[in-house]
């Protein structure tokens, strides 16, 4: 039921809102699936990150995670497990980003293939320190792969491209 000026479930456009995104940590034994972002990308060109992206209107986060892995890598992952949430404070009034972090193990179909987002690659965890990773990816990988609890990160931008990250395990 809706009230005039409000959406379903009492959604009030004047209240704090999130833009939904997904990040998928796919592993194959000791290897992690990464995307080396294309040089033409506005954000983080040439940096390595896990597959992920926007949740489209009408799409649930689980379906978005499956779609993003397929689009960015050519692989169709097996079952996904929700492992954490990340809030990225944007600095925009009442609008931040909410990232659903999923994990998938090596139960997939397809072959690695590059796309507009960049070049997919498998990297052994022991080799990650030698790659140009997004700054928060090592922490996200450790929270996803090295401990069993659900996690929550609250990230706020700081001066000089620094971030403050608050971590909670629940």
C-alpha positions, 0 to 999 in steps of 0.5 A: 500500500502506498501513500501519495508522495511515498513509494511502496513500503513507505519509501520516502524520497527525502530520506537517506538512500543507497545505490546497490552494488555487488562484489563477488569473491570467486576462488579456485583452491588458493586462487582468486578471480580478479579483473584488471580494469581497462585503462579507459575506465573512469574509476581505478583504471589498470587496478585489479578488483574482484568482479562486481558492479551495479544492481539494475532496477528490478534486479535482485542483488544475487542475480546482479552478482551472477550477471556481473561475474558472467559479463566481466569474466565469461564464467558462470559461478556456482552458488553464491553466499552473502558474506558481508556488506560495505557502505561507501559514503559518497559525500552526496547528501543522503545518498551512499553506496551499499555493496553486497559481498558474495563468495563463490567457490570453483563450481563454474562454467565457461572460459575466461574472456575479456570484456569492456570492464577489463581483463579477467585473471586468476591470481594465487593469494600468495601473489596478490601483494605484487599486483596493483589492487584496489586499496581495500581489496586485501581487507575484503579478501581476508574478511571473506576468505579467512574468517567465518563471520558475516562482516560489515565495512563502513568506508568514509573518504578522507583527505588525499584519497585516504579512506577510514574503514570501520569493520564489524563482525557479526 
